[in-house]
Amino acid sequence: MTTRSSIYTNLPISSLQRSPEEEIRAVIEEQTGLSPLPATKKISMYHIRGVSNPKFVGGEDKDEVIFGPEFLYVLDVGFPAACGVQISWTNSGRGDPSFPNFKGAITRSVVGSSRGQILYPCIPTELMVGVKDETSESTVRTELAAYSSSISVLIPNLYLIKVNAFHEQEVARQIETSLPFVKYASLNTVVRIVDFSPGWFVDQVC
C-alpha cells in the first residue's frame, strides 16, 4: 500500500547528484584539464542581470530584466585568478525547476572581486597579444614559445595565445615586461551589450 507520506518521501528534492562545490570543481577540471584542483579556500556566488526601464524611452517607469539571469560561482583555490563557473536561469512556469543546472556551465577566469571584474570575467587560458609593426611572425612565435604552445594570428600584428588557466594576468605582465616588440598583452574578457538603462546589476549572494 502506498501512502501519501511515502510518495512525498520519494519525490526528488534536488537535481544535483553532488554538492554545488563538487559540481563546480568538476566543471573547472573538465573544461581546463586542471585535475585535481587545489583545495577550495573560499567560495562565493554572484547574481548578474541586465535591467532596463521603459521610462528612458518614453514608456512606463518599471524595471524589467531583459536577459535571462546569470549566476557566477567563484572559487579561490590559490591561483593568481579565481576560478569562475557561470550558469544560467531558464524559466519553466514561474521558475527554473532544474536550477542550479551545471550541464551548460561555462568556466571563467576572475581576476578580482570588483563589480567590473565579476561582470566582465575572462576567458580562461586566452591572451590577446599586440606587437609592433614590422615584427615578423617567426619572431613572435619563437619568443612567445616560452609562454605558450598555442599561437594563432587573428589579424596582422595581433595574436591569440593560450597560457595556463587562471594565470593569464600574471603571464600578460611577464610578456609585456620581457619582450620589447610587444605593445600589449591583454585578457580576453567577456563582451556584453550595454545600450540600455539602468544597466547591469551585480550582487553577491553568498
Rosetta silent file (secondary structure, phi, psi, omega in degrees, C-alpha in Angstrom):
SEQUENCE: MTTRSSIYTNLPISSLQRSPEEEIRAVIEEQTGLSPLPATKKISMYHIRGVSNPKFVGGEDKDEVIFGPEFLYVLDVGFPAACGVQISWTNSGRGDPSFPNFKGAITRSVVGSSRGQILYPCIPTELMVGVKDETSESTVRTELAAYSSSISVLIPNLYLIKVNAFHEQEVARQIETSLPFVKYASLNTVVRIVDFSPGWFVDQVC
SCORE:     score description
SCORE:     0.000 S_00000001
   1 L     0.000  133.041  178.815    0.000    0.000    0.000 S_00000001
   2 L  -100.771  126.419  178.641    1.332    3.449   -0.932 S_00000001
   3 L  -101.204  162.658  178.377    0.607    6.288    1.443 S_00000001
   4 H   -60.496  -40.209 -178.643    0.693    9.994    0.754 S_00000001
   5 H   -64.418  -36.517  179.974    3.637   10.399    3.126 S_00000001
   6 H   -70.844  -32.524  176.114    5.673    7.728    1.299 S_00000001
   7 H   -63.359  -46.331  179.148    5.018    9.447   -2.043 S_00000001
   8 H   -62.883  -37.489 -178.826    6.334   12.733   -0.648 S_00000001
   9 H   -63.084  -34.805 -175.438    9.342   10.971    0.848 S_00000001
  10 H   -90.271   -2.308  178.366   10.327    9.541   -2.547 S_00000001
  11 L   -70.985  142.843  177.002    9.959   12.785   -4.508 S_00000001
  12 L   -66.480  138.646  178.103   13.245   14.308   -5.736 S_00000001
  13 L  -110.715   -5.374  179.019   14.291   17.337   -3.707 S_00000001
  14 L  -158.180  146.581  176.159   17.317   18.314   -5.835 S_00000001
  15 L   -87.733   -6.937 -176.943   18.576   17.798   -9.382 S_00000001
  16 L   -84.342  136.166  174.384   22.185   17.688   -8.146 S_00000001
  17 L   -90.785  -18.809  179.169   23.978   14.375   -7.744 S_00000001
  18 L  -131.461  172.167  176.961   26.844   16.084   -5.909 S_00000001
  19 L   -66.902  157.419  177.475   27.227   19.160   -3.734 S_00000001
  20 H   -53.682  -41.189 -179.948   27.399   22.521   -5.568 S_00000001
  21 H   -63.299  -41.381  178.468   31.112   22.781   -4.785 S_00000001
  22 H   -64.342  -40.209  177.814   31.757   19.313   -6.223 S_00000001
  23 H   -62.809  -44.745 -179.180   29.772   20.195   -9.344 S_00000001
  24 H   -62.311  -46.552 -179.314   31.697   23.468   -9.775 S_00000001
  25 H   -63.717  -37.458  179.199   35.074   21.808   -9.338 S_00000001
  26 H   -64.442  -40.450  178.200   34.120   19.070  -11.816 S_00000001
  27 H   -61.988  -47.486 -178.320   33.190   21.685  -14.459 S_00000001
  28 H   -61.720  -46.858 -178.566   36.503   23.525  -13.984 S_00000001
  29 H   -62.886  -42.501 -178.637   38.574   20.354  -14.110 S_00000001
  30 H   -67.572  -40.229 -173.978   36.794   19.053  -17.214 S_00000001
  31 H   -84.826  -19.699 -179.593   36.970   22.340  -19.163 S_00000001
  32 H  -111.672  -17.513 -176.435   40.549   23.310  -18.241 S_00000001
  33 L    79.854    4.877  178.486   42.239   19.957  -17.729 S_00000001
  34 L   -86.308   97.202 -176.042   43.463   21.056  -14.298 S_00000001
  35 L  -144.076  129.448   -2.079   42.844   17.943  -12.257 S_00000001
  36 L   -83.845  149.639  174.359   42.800   17.663   -9.387 S_00000001
  37 L   -67.906  151.835  170.444   42.308   21.306   -8.441 S_00000001
  38 L   -60.364  163.563 -178.815   43.894   22.504   -5.209 S_00000001
  39 L   -60.834  145.578  178.662   41.575   22.601   -2.207 S_00000001
  40 L   -72.757  126.816  176.410   38.956   25.344   -2.155 S_00000001
  41 L   -91.355  -35.142 -177.375   39.845   28.203    0.178 S_00000001
  42 E  -157.026  145.313  176.423   36.703   30.258   -0.377 S_00000001
  43 E  -131.940  136.133  179.301   33.561   30.078   -2.492 S_00000001
  44 E  -132.892  162.304  174.524   31.233   32.942   -3.459 S_00000001
  45 E  -138.473  139.560 -178.131   28.244   33.342   -5.753 S_00000001
  46 E  -123.500  143.081  176.525   27.062   36.424   -7.664 S_00000001
  47 E  -103.770  123.390 -176.652   23.719   37.211   -9.311 S_00000001
  48 E  -121.854  129.824  176.495   24.062   39.104  -12.618 S_00000001
  49 E  -151.773  146.706  175.897   21.161   40.515  -14.621 S_00000001
  50 E   -89.931  124.667 -175.104   20.526   43.148  -17.267 S_00000001
  51 E  -119.203  126.849  178.085   17.851   45.617  -16.170 S_00000001
  52 E  -121.490  148.880  177.353   16.048   48.032  -18.483 S_00000001
  53 L  -126.294  119.546 -177.919   13.409   50.631  -17.693 S_00000001
  54 H   -59.762  -15.909 -178.565   10.999   51.756  -20.481 S_00000001
  55 H   -61.750  -25.927 -178.226   10.810   55.236  -18.914 S_00000001
  56 H   -72.805  -12.649  176.245   14.118   56.076  -20.604 S_00000001
  57 H  -123.910   27.024  174.643   12.398   55.757  -23.996 S_00000001
  58 L    87.749   11.963 -178.897    9.095   57.332  -23.003 S_00000001
  59 L  -101.289 -162.001 -178.563    7.399   54.249  -21.555 S_00000001
  60 L   -68.363  144.935  177.410    6.206   53.083  -18.160 S_00000001
  61 L   -80.564   91.869 -175.239    8.504   53.514  -15.157 S_00000001
  62 L  -155.715  115.695  176.705    9.133   49.836  -14.473 S_00000001
  63 L   -67.772  135.776 -179.988   12.416   47.955  -14.125 S_00000001
  64 E  -135.769  137.142  173.682   12.497   44.786  -16.229 S_00000001
  65 E   -81.261  118.519 -170.766   15.080   42.004  -16.513 S_00000001
  66 L  -100.704  -10.536  172.446   15.682   41.785  -20.267 S_00000001
  67 L  -125.921  161.750  175.539   18.034   38.797  -20.394 S_00000001
  68 L   -62.295  136.305  179.707   17.958   35.529  -18.512 S_00000001
  69 L   -59.643  149.436  176.523   19.629   35.931  -15.097 S_00000001
  70 E  -120.157  151.820  175.579   23.156   34.577  -14.685 S_00000001
  71 E  -128.570  130.640 -178.678   24.881   33.214  -11.615 S_00000001
  72 E  -116.935  112.419  172.097   28.652   33.188  -11.265 S_00000001
  73 E   -84.159  137.587 -178.350   30.251   30.870   -8.723 S_00000001
  74 E  -127.552  119.838  179.555   33.765   31.965   -7.792 S_00000001
  75 E  -109.757  130.376  171.092   36.278   29.604   -6.189 S_00000001
  76 E   -96.970  113.164  178.267   39.559   30.703   -4.650 S_00000001
  77 L  -117.716   11.815  177.649   41.958   27.758   -4.874 S_00000001
  78 L    98.493   -0.626  175.272   45.170   29.759   -4.533 S_00000001
  79 L   -75.864  162.716  176.663   45.785   30.595   -8.201 S_00000001
  80 L   -56.615  -36.952  173.936   46.544   34.222   -9.189 S_00000001
  81 L  -110.941  153.285  176.339   42.971   34.439  -10.561 S_00000001
  82 E   -78.992  159.111  179.222   39.899   32.831   -9.063 S_00000001
  83 E   -95.450  118.772 -179.598   38.065   30.034  -10.866 S_00000001
  84 E  -107.151  145.470  173.585   34.622   31.079  -12.028 S_00000001
  85 E  -131.042  118.890 -175.988   31.731   28.921  -13.207 S_00000001
  86 E  -101.456  128.819  175.110   28.818   30.673  -14.892 S_00000001
  87 E  -128.198  158.789 -177.361   25.360   29.117  -15.063 S_00000001
  88 E  -111.183  166.888  176.397   22.063   30.485  -16.369 S_00000001
  89 L  -111.027  124.760  179.950   18.477   30.531  -15.184 S_00000001
  90 L  -118.897  113.503 -177.660   15.873   29.102  -17.595 S_00000001
  91 L   -69.612  136.038  167.876   12.244   29.770  -16.755 S_00000001
  92 E  -138.818  103.357 -169.491    9.682   26.985  -16.996 S_00000001
  93 L    80.365 -124.484 -178.291    6.465   28.265  -15.491 S_00000001
  94 L  -102.316   11.505  179.725    7.362   30.566  -12.624 S_00000001
  95 E  -171.141 -170.800  179.363   10.915   29.368  -12.093 S_00000001
  96 L  -107.826  104.895 -174.392   13.751   27.079  -13.138 S_00000001
  97 L   -67.390  -18.436 -177.657   12.933   23.523  -11.981 S_00000001
  98 L  -109.415   10.420 -178.977   16.494   22.241  -12.544 S_00000001
  99 L   -72.400  137.716   -4.095   18.427   25.160  -11.045 S_00000001
 100 L   -84.161  128.368 -179.330   21.334   25.006  -10.460 S_00000001
 101 L  -105.174  115.990 -174.791   21.974   23.094  -13.675 S_00000001
 102 L   -96.097    5.202 -178.014   25.685   22.674  -14.427 S_00000001
 103 L   -64.991  -35.892  178.902   25.298   20.870  -17.772 S_00000001
 104 L  -104.501   21.872 -176.076   25.721   24.090  -19.756 S_00000001
 105 L   -66.658  151.286 -179.607   28.104   25.759  -17.319 S_00000001
 106 E  -125.076  131.814  178.383   30.996   27.867  -18.614 S_00000001
 107 E   -81.483  138.183  177.348   34.337   28.309  -16.870 S_00000001
 108 E  -129.266  156.920  172.666   35.643   31.845  -16.404 S_00000001
 109 E  -105.071  125.195 -172.277   38.832   33.363  -15.012 S_00000001
 110 E  -117.812  111.895 -170.831   38.051   36.030  -12.412 S_00000001
 111 L   -88.702   -2.781  179.186   40.909   38.420  -11.614 S_00000001
 112 L  -173.733 -175.529 -175.329   39.229   40.295   -8.747 S_00000001
 113 L  -115.639   11.825  177.286   36.025   40.940   -6.834 S_00000001
 114 L   -72.214  165.555  179.580   35.038   44.396   -8.075 S_00000001
 115 H   -55.910  -47.572 -178.342   31.745   44.845   -9.924 S_00000001
 116 H   -63.581  -37.104 -178.693   33.513   45.170  -13.273 S_00000001
 117 H   -71.825  -28.914  175.615   35.672   42.092  -12.697 S_00000001
 118 H   -79.275  -40.945 -178.777   32.615   39.984  -11.868 S_00000001
 119 H   -70.093  -34.421 -178.518   30.528   41.403  -14.714 S_00000001
 120 L  -121.683   69.501  177.326   33.349   41.040  -17.259 S_00000001
 121 L   -71.013  176.432 -174.508   35.277   37.904  -16.320 S_00000001
 122 E  -107.564  154.966  174.667   37.941   36.490  -18.623 S_00000001
 123 E   -79.509  121.217 -175.090   38.026   33.516  -20.946 S_00000001
 124 E   -58.237  142.720  175.105   40.433   31.034  -19.328 S_00000001
 125 E    76.196   -9.660 -171.276   43.848   30.472  -20.934 S_00000001
 126 E  -100.322  136.027  172.420   43.436   33.226  -23.563 S_00000001
 127 E  -131.633  142.707  174.273   45.564   36.342  -24.075 S_00000001
 128 E  -101.657  120.389 -175.811   45.447   38.879  -26.892 S_00000001
 129 E  -115.749  116.168  176.131   48.977   39.960  -27.800 S_00000001
 130 E   -98.318  136.347 -177.622   49.552   43.025  -29.959 S_00000001
 131 E  -120.745  162.312 -178.288   53.001   43.512  -31.496 S_00000001
 132 L   -71.443  153.730  176.963   54.802   46.416  -33.111 S_00000001
 133 L   -55.484  148.526  178.067   54.755   46.981  -36.845 S_00000001
 134 L    72.960    7.453  175.077   57.373   45.097  -38.857 S_00000001
 135 L   -82.115  121.934 -176.131   57.627   42.315  -36.247 S_00000001
 136 L   -72.743  151.768  178.362   57.853   39.063  -38.171 S_00000001
 137 H   -62.832  -36.075 -179.982   55.570   36.174  -37.361 S_00000001
 138 H   -63.863  -38.288  176.793   58.579   33.909  -36.909 S_00000001
 139 H   -63.736  -45.798  179.909   59.978   36.257  -34.240 S_00000001
 140 H   -58.524  -49.590 -177.441   56.652   36.330  -32.443 S_00000001
 141 H   -63.842  -39.887 -179.532   56.320   32.560  -32.456 S_00000001
 142 H   -65.559  -46.896 -175.212   59.896   31.991  -31.330 S_00000001
 143 H   -74.757  -33.366 -179.451   59.787   34.460  -28.451 S_00000001
 144 H   -81.625   -9.312 -179.189   56.286   33.581  -27.277 S_00000001
 145 L   -60.252  -25.769  178.996   57.060   29.867  -27.268 S_00000001
 146 L   -70.982  -17.056 -176.518   58.370   30.226  -23.714 S_00000001
 147 L  -113.175  -20.812 -173.221   54.875   31.268  -22.604 S_00000001
 148 L  -151.858  142.932  174.650   52.544   29.414  -24.940 S_00000001
 149 L  -102.444    0.452  179.462   52.358   26.311  -27.110 S_00000001
 150 E  -130.801  109.337 -176.186   49.314   27.621  -28.995 S_00000001
 151 E  -129.866  120.893 -177.724   49.772   30.834  -31.000 S_00000001
 152 E  -124.682  142.842  175.894   47.254   31.967  -33.631 S_00000001
 153 E   -85.212  124.827  175.735   47.209   35.006  -35.905 S_00000001
 154 E   -91.849  -56.190  173.318   43.954   36.959  -35.611 S_00000001
 155 E  -144.708  169.509  178.404   44.818   39.933  -37.818 S_00000001
 156 L   -51.686  130.551  178.152   48.159   41.480  -38.737 S_00000001
 157 L    71.704   11.711  177.186   50.104   42.327  -35.547 S_00000001
 158 E  -134.024  127.301 -176.033   47.521   40.681  -33.276 S_00000001
 159 E  -125.244  147.648  171.001   47.838   37.159  -31.890 S_00000001
 160 E  -107.469  123.262  179.445   45.720   34.919  -29.702 S_00000001
 161 E  -122.861  154.578  178.256   47.799   32.744  -27.412 S_00000001
 162 E  -107.516  131.131 -179.480   46.893   30.063  -24.875 S_00000001
 163 L  -129.091 -176.695 -179.756   48.539   30.131  -21.449 S_00000001
 164 L   -64.002  130.402  179.618   47.999   28.423  -18.092 S_00000001
 165 L   -59.137  139.123  177.606   44.420   28.814  -16.914 S_00000001
 166 L    68.514   14.511  173.136   43.890   31.287  -14.048 S_00000001
 167 L  -124.986   15.505 -172.010   47.405   32.678  -14.566 S_00000001
 168 H   -59.810  -47.886 -176.941   46.515   34.874  -17.549 S_00000001
 169 H   -65.162  -38.932  179.148   47.118   38.280  -15.929 S_00000001
 170 H   -64.014  -44.678  179.401   50.419   37.156  -14.440 S_00000001
 171 H   -67.017  -37.623  178.700   51.670   35.844  -17.804 S_00000001
 172 H   -59.163  -43.278  178.800   50.492   39.018  -19.560 S_00000001
 173 H   -62.736  -42.083 -179.863   52.665   41.130  -17.243 S_00000001
 174 H   -62.369  -43.037 -179.413   55.684   38.900  -17.890 S_00000001
 175 H   -64.434  -45.378 -177.435   55.245   39.152  -21.660 S_00000001
 176 H   -64.536  -34.597 -176.407   54.839   42.939  -21.618 S_00000001
 177 H   -87.817  -17.917 -173.842   57.920   43.487  -19.461 S_00000001
 178 H  -108.992  -17.225 -177.359   60.240   40.968  -21.122 S_00000001
 179 L  -116.082  107.769 -173.552   59.527   41.213  -24.867 S_00000001
 180 L   -65.874  -21.709 -179.180   60.304   44.646  -26.381 S_00000001
 181 L   -82.532   -6.444 -178.626   58.367   44.017  -29.604 S_00000001
 182 E   -86.843  125.269  176.390   55.099   43.504  -27.662 S_00000001
 183 E   -80.902  -40.731  178.661   52.817   46.554  -27.472 S_00000001
 184 E  -162.292  155.743  170.769   50.356   44.927  -25.092 S_00000001
 185 E  -132.639  112.392 -172.396   49.157   41.582  -23.754 S_00000001
 186 E  -121.632  152.942  176.879   45.546   41.785  -22.615 S_00000001
 187 E   -68.888  147.633  176.978   42.992   39.459  -21.102 S_00000001
 188 E   -93.999   93.605 -172.742   40.214   38.236  -23.361 S_00000001
 189 E   -91.173  158.952  177.314   37.209   39.432  -21.387 S_00000001
 190 L   -65.093  139.091  178.305   33.520   38.706  -21.839 S_00000001
 191 L  -104.007  136.496  179.950   31.693   41.277  -24.007 S_00000001
 192 L  -129.628  150.951  171.858   28.194   42.473  -23.036 S_00000001
 193 L   -70.473  134.597 -177.020   25.550   44.680  -24.623 S_00000001
 194 L  -128.488   13.353 -175.208   25.414   47.985  -22.716 S_00000001
 195 L   -90.969   48.619  175.871   22.940   50.107  -24.713 S_00000001
 196 L  -150.267  160.800 -177.909   20.149   50.069  -22.113 S_00000001
 197 L  -130.974  146.372    7.270   19.412   51.716  -18.763 S_00000001
 198 E   -76.874  -12.581  173.163   19.789   51.436  -15.851 S_00000001
 199 E   116.988 -153.301 -175.941   22.124   48.645  -16.981 S_00000001
 200 E   -87.559  132.724  177.474   23.775   45.601  -15.479 S_00000001
 201 E  -107.595  138.694  178.252   23.212   44.744  -11.815 S_00000001
 202 E  -133.065  122.937  179.353   25.696   42.610   -9.863 S_00000001
 203 E  -134.684  137.178  175.732   25.020   41.361   -6.339 S_00000001
 204 E   -81.129  126.614 -179.042   26.905   38.897   -4.164 S_00000001
 205 L   -89.354  -41.090  178.895   24.523   36.210   -2.930 S_00000001
 206 L  -153.984    0.000    0.000   26.908   34.359   -0.646 S_00000001
